[in-house]
């Protein structure tokens, strides 16, 4: 469903995950290994989201990363361009 993100962009994506969902620890983020489709399971476990809610959160997050619809996204004190 979700594509793998290149190794070069993973640090920025990792930071966005931490900013969006601060209760997810570094080990869980590292376990994704660039595969965002597994993030839904983590959101369900950590935040007790329903599957539908976790999938919606993930789709919204994915839209931030989609360069076809949004050429850049904003992080506080940082701009990452894709």
ZIMOWO-V808841 format. One record per backbone hydrogen bond with DSSP energy under -1.0 kcal/mol. NH is the residue of the N-H (numbers start at 1). CO is the residue of the C=O. E is the energy in kcal/mol with one decimal. If there is no record, write none. Layout:
nh:NH co:CO e:E
nh:NH co:CO e:E
This chain:
nh:5 co:34 e:-1.5
nh:10 co:6 e:-1.2
nh:13 co:9 e:-2.0
nh:14 co:10 e:-3.2
nh:15 co:11 e:-1.9
nh:16 co:12 e:-2.0
nh:17 co:13 e:-2.3
nh:18 co:14 e:-2.2
nh:19 co:15 e:-2.2
nh:20 co:16 e:-2.4
nh:21 co:17 e:-2.8
nh:24 co:21 e:-1.6
nh:29 co:25 e:-2.0
nh:30 co:26 e:-2.9
nh:31 co:27 e:-1.8
nh:32 co:29 e:-1.3
nh:35 co:32 e:-2.1
nh:38 co:35 e:-1.1
nh:39 co:36 e:-1.6
nh:42 co:38 e:-1.3
nh:43 co:39 e:-2.7
nh:44 co:40 e:-2.1
nh:45 co:41 e:-2.1
nh:46 co:42 e:-3.1
nh:47 co:43 e:-1.9
nh:54 co:50 e:-2.7
nh:55 co:51 e:-2.5
nh:56 co:52 e:-2.3
nh:57 co:53 e:-2.5
nh:58 co:54 e:-2.3
nh:59 co:55 e:-2.3
nh:60 co:56 e:-2.3
nh:61 co:57 e:-2.2
nh:62 co:58 e:-2.8
nh:63 co:59 e:-1.8
nh:64 co:60 e:-1.1
nh:70 co:66 e:-2.1
nh:73 co:80 e:-1.5
nh:75 co:78 e:-2.2
nh:78 co:75 e:-2.6
nh:80 co:73 e:-1.3
nh:82 co:71 e:-1.7
